[in-house]
Amino acid sequence: MSPFVLVLFTSRHGSTRALAEHIAAGIESTGIEAKLRTVRAPGVSEEALAHVDGTLYVEAQDLKECSGLALGSPTRFGQMDSNLSAFIQNTTTEWLSGELIDKPATVFTSSSSMHGGQESTLLSMMLPLLHHGMLISGIPYSSEKLHSTTSGGSPYGASHVSGEAGNATMTQDEKTLAFQQGVRLGKLASTLASQRG
């Protein structure tokens, strides 16, 4: 099986999904595949469609087989979305087997306002990944847009300020930082996957 990076996200109005797509483009620019996945919301039956808005639902096998993980969620009172949190909290089997140990990971988010809890959301999303033994990768300050952005983006991960109605256009800085974050994750995943051989 060819190595791939799992880009796992939830998105209510499309902002987090747009970040996921820019991160995936950065990952794939390094020569490794990016697989976009989302989580089932409560009440979605097994008989329901296998995807939402064209994105497949994540399966436990995706975590087991991935060479890296990009985890994205809108901010919910300074925390990740409850559906994504529930999925992560049910990865005890992967934790016990050590499936994610030494795989690189990164996080990203969106919020309606500049001070909507982006940094606390990003930091809290890292915690379960650290428990899994993953190697956390952020955005270094060598990324020039971190010095100039007046919208989203931080050393903890890419972000987008979507506006109160959730329809603010993503800025070029936000797009660039998300792409660069994907590039960094793609390079790390490729290098570490080749060493695991």
Secondary structure by P-SEA (a helix, b strand, c coil): ccbbbbbcccccccaaaaaaaaaaaaaaaacbbbbbbbbbccccccccccccccbbbbcaaaaacccbbbbbbccccccccaaaaaaaaaaaaaaaacccccccccccccccccccaaaaaaaaaaaaaaaabbbbbcccccccccccccccccccbbbbbccccccccccaaaaaaaaaaaaaaaaaaaaaaaaac
